Amino acid sequence: MVLKIVFHVVDICMDEFFSFAHCTSTRGHRYQLYKLHFSTTTRAQFFIKRVINVWNALPADVIDFGSVKQFPCFHLKVDLSTFTRCS
C-alpha cells in the first residue's frame, strides 16, 4: 500500500500520510520516508508510523521501486522477520 501511495497509483494524497526524508545518505534506496515523532502512544501505533521502518529498510539492490506490478515478487526476497513480533 505504501508503494501505491508514494507512486500515486491510488487516489490518496501522499502528503497527508508521508513525506520523503531530506537526508542525502548513500545508504538505502532513494525513496526513504521521514518518520514523524508522536507524543502519544496511541498515534504511534497507526499504520503510518509502523510501516516507515519497514519501508526504509527495503534494500535498493533487491527491490525494483519503479514497477508496482513487480514489487510483490521482489519483496518476497527480503527477510522482514525483524519487524514481526511473536506473541
C-alpha atoms as an extended CHARMM CRD file, in Angstrom:
* protein
*
        87  EXT
         1         1  MET       CA              0.0000000000        0.0000000000        0.0000000000  PROA      1               0.0000000000
         2         2  VAL       CA              2.8920000000        2.3630000000        0.7220000000  PROA      2               0.0000000000
         3         3  LEU       CA              4.2320000000        1.8280000000       -2.7840000000  PROA      3               0.0000000000
         4         4  LYS       CA              0.8280000000        2.6790000000       -4.2350000000  PROA      4               0.0000000000
         5         5  ILE       CA              0.5460000000        5.8320000000       -2.1150000000  PROA      5               0.0000000000
         6         6  VAL       CA              4.1070000000        7.0180000000       -2.8280000000  PROA      6               0.0000000000
         7         7  PHE       CA              3.8170000000        6.4830000000       -6.5840000000  PROA      7               0.0000000000
         8         8  HSD       CA              0.2410000000        7.8380000000       -6.8460000000  PROA      8               0.0000000000
         9         9  VAL       CA             -1.3150000000        4.5640000000       -8.0030000000  PROA      9               0.0000000000
        10        10  VAL       CA             -4.2240000000        5.0860000000       -5.6170000000  PROA      10              0.0000000000
        11        11  ASP       CA             -6.1520000000        8.3250000000       -5.2600000000  PROA      11              0.0000000000
        12        12  ILE       CA             -4.6730000000        9.2010000000       -1.8680000000  PROA      12              0.0000000000
        13        13  CYS       CA             -2.5960000000       12.3170000000       -1.3070000000  PROA      13              0.0000000000
        14        14  MET       CA              0.8430000000       11.2130000000       -0.1420000000  PROA      14              0.0000000000
        15        15  ASP       CA              1.4010000000       14.4950000000        1.7000000000  PROA      15              0.0000000000
        16        16  GLU       CA             -1.3850000000       13.6130000000        4.1190000000  PROA      16              0.0000000000
        17        17  PHE       CA              0.4700000000       10.4860000000        5.2630000000  PROA      17              0.0000000000
        18        18  PHE       CA              4.1350000000       10.5610000000        4.3010000000  PROA      18              0.0000000000
        19        19  SER       CA              6.9490000000       12.8730000000        3.3300000000  PROA      19              0.0000000000
        20        20  PHE       CA             10.2830000000       11.9750000000        1.8400000000  PROA      20              0.0000000000
        21        21  ALA       CA             13.3300000000       12.1610000000        4.0900000000  PROA      21              0.0000000000
        22        22  HSD       CA             15.6260000000       15.0130000000        3.1670000000  PROA      22              0.0000000000
        23        23  CYS       CA             18.7150000000       13.0470000000        4.1240000000  PROA      23              0.0000000000
        24        24  THR       CA             21.2450000000       12.6250000000        1.3340000000  PROA      24              0.0000000000
        25        25  SER       CA             22.7150000000        9.4710000000        2.8100000000  PROA      25              0.0000000000
        26        26  THR       CA             24.1880000000        6.9420000000        0.4190000000  PROA      26              0.0000000000
        27        27  ARG       CA             22.5960000000        4.0640000000        2.3310000000  PROA      27              0.0000000000
        28        28  GLY       CA             19.2660000000        2.5950000000        1.3540000000  PROA      28              0.0000000000
        29        29  HSD       CA             17.0140000000        3.4960000000       -1.5160000000  PROA      29              0.0000000000
        30        30  ARG       CA             16.1350000000        6.9670000000       -2.7520000000  PROA      30              0.0000000000
        31        31  TYR       CA             12.5110000000        6.7960000000       -1.5810000000  PROA      31              0.0000000000
        32        32  GLN       CA             13.2520000000        6.9380000000        2.1630000000  PROA      32              0.0000000000
        33        33  LEU       CA             10.3490000000        8.3060000000        4.1870000000  PROA      33              0.0000000000
        34        34  TYR       CA             10.6080000000       10.7690000000        7.0530000000  PROA      34              0.0000000000
        35        35  LYS       CA              9.3940000000        9.4050000000       10.3610000000  PROA      35              0.0000000000
        36        36  LEU       CA              7.3600000000       11.8440000000       12.4300000000  PROA      36              0.0000000000
        37        37  HSD       CA              7.5670000000       11.7240000000       16.1950000000  PROA      37              0.0000000000
        38        38  PHE       CA              4.2640000000       11.4510000000       18.0370000000  PROA      38              0.0000000000
        39        39  SER       CA              3.6490000000       12.4510000000       21.6230000000  PROA      39              0.0000000000
        40        40  THR       CA              1.0260000000        9.7900000000       22.3040000000  PROA      40              0.0000000000
        41        41  THR       CA              1.4600000000        6.0250000000       22.1730000000  PROA      41              0.0000000000
        42        42  THR       CA             -1.9210000000        5.6160000000       20.5040000000  PROA      42              0.0000000000
        43        43  ARG       CA             -0.8340000000        7.6260000000       17.4910000000  PROA      43              0.0000000000
        44        44  ALA       CA              2.4920000000        5.7610000000       17.4120000000  PROA      44              0.0000000000
        45        45  GLN       CA              0.6340000000        2.5010000000       16.6920000000  PROA      45              0.0000000000
        46        46  PHE       CA             -1.0120000000        3.7680000000       13.4940000000  PROA      46              0.0000000000
        47        47  PHE       CA             -0.1530000000        2.1710000000       10.1530000000  PROA      47              0.0000000000
        48        48  ILE       CA              1.7190000000        5.2850000000        9.0240000000  PROA      48              0.0000000000
        49        49  LYS       CA              4.1680000000        5.1370000000       11.9070000000  PROA      49              0.0000000000
        50        50  ARG       CA              4.6640000000        1.3640000000       11.9030000000  PROA      50              0.0000000000
        51        51  VAL       CA              5.2760000000        0.9170000000        8.1800000000  PROA      51              0.0000000000
        52        52  ILE       CA              8.0070000000        3.5520000000        7.7330000000  PROA      52              0.0000000000
        53        53  ASN       CA             10.7560000000        1.4610000000        9.3810000000  PROA      53              0.0000000000
        54        54  VAL       CA              9.9130000000       -1.4960000000        7.1500000000  PROA      54              0.0000000000
        55        55  TRP       CA              9.7480000000        0.6570000000        4.0090000000  PROA      55              0.0000000000
        56        56  ASN       CA             13.0510000000        2.4010000000        4.7450000000  PROA      56              0.0000000000
        57        57  ALA       CA             14.7680000000       -0.9240000000        5.4390000000  PROA      57              0.0000000000
        58        58  LEU       CA             13.9900000000       -2.3470000000        1.9910000000  PROA      58              0.0000000000
        59        59  PRO       CA             17.2600000000       -2.9070000000        0.1240000000  PROA      59              0.0000000000
        60        60  ALA       CA             17.6640000000       -0.9160000000       -3.0890000000  PROA      60              0.0000000000
        61        61  ASP       CA             19.6510000000       -3.6900000000       -4.7550000000  PROA      61              0.0000000000
        62        62  VAL       CA             16.8020000000       -6.2210000000       -4.4000000000  PROA      62              0.0000000000
        63        63  ILE       CA             13.6610000000       -4.1170000000       -4.7410000000  PROA      63              0.0000000000
        64        64  ASP       CA             12.5160000000       -2.5210000000       -8.0050000000  PROA      64              0.0000000000
        65        65  PHE       CA             10.7050000000        0.5910000000       -6.8140000000  PROA      65              0.0000000000
        66        66  GLY       CA              9.8620000000        1.5870000000      -10.3580000000  PROA      66              0.0000000000
        67        67  SER       CA              7.4350000000       -1.2580000000      -11.0060000000  PROA      67              0.0000000000
        68        68  VAL       CA              4.2540000000       -1.6100000000       -8.9900000000  PROA      68              0.0000000000
        69        69  LYS       CA              3.4770000000       -4.9310000000      -10.6790000000  PROA      69              0.0000000000
        70        70  GLN       CA              6.9240000000       -6.4030000000       -9.9520000000  PROA      70              0.0000000000
        71        71  PHE       CA              7.1000000000       -5.1670000000       -6.3310000000  PROA      71              0.0000000000
        72        72  PRO       CA              5.2430000000       -8.1600000000       -4.7790000000  PROA      72              0.0000000000
        73        73  CYS       CA              7.7670000000      -10.5380000000       -6.3370000000  PROA      73              0.0000000000
        74        74  PHE       CA             10.7640000000       -8.6010000000       -5.0570000000  PROA      74              0.0000000000
        75        75  HSD       CA              9.5630000000       -8.1260000000       -1.5020000000  PROA      75              0.0000000000
        76        76  LEU       CA              9.3380000000      -11.9040000000       -1.1080000000  PROA      76              0.0000000000
        77        77  LYS       CA             13.1390000000      -11.9990000000       -1.3950000000  PROA      77              0.0000000000
        78        78  VAL       CA             13.5950000000       -9.7310000000        1.6230000000  PROA      78              0.0000000000
        79        79  ASP       CA             13.6960000000      -11.0290000000        5.1910000000  PROA      79              0.0000000000
        80        80  LEU       CA             11.2560000000       -8.9110000000        7.1990000000  PROA      80              0.0000000000
        81        81  SER       CA             11.3150000000      -11.1110000000       10.3020000000  PROA      81              0.0000000000
        82        82  THR       CA             12.9890000000       -8.3630000000       12.3540000000  PROA      82              0.0000000000
        83        83  PHE       CA              9.7700000000       -6.3540000000       12.0350000000  PROA      83              0.0000000000
        84        84  THR       CA              7.4000000000       -9.0390000000       13.2610000000  PROA      84              0.0000000000
        85        85  ARG       CA              6.5380000000       -9.7510000000       16.8640000000  PROA      85              0.0000000000
        86        86  CYS       CA              5.9530000000      -13.2050000000       18.2270000000  PROA      86              0.0000000000
        87        87  SER       CA              3.3880000000      -13.3440000000       20.9930000000  PROA      87              0.0000000000
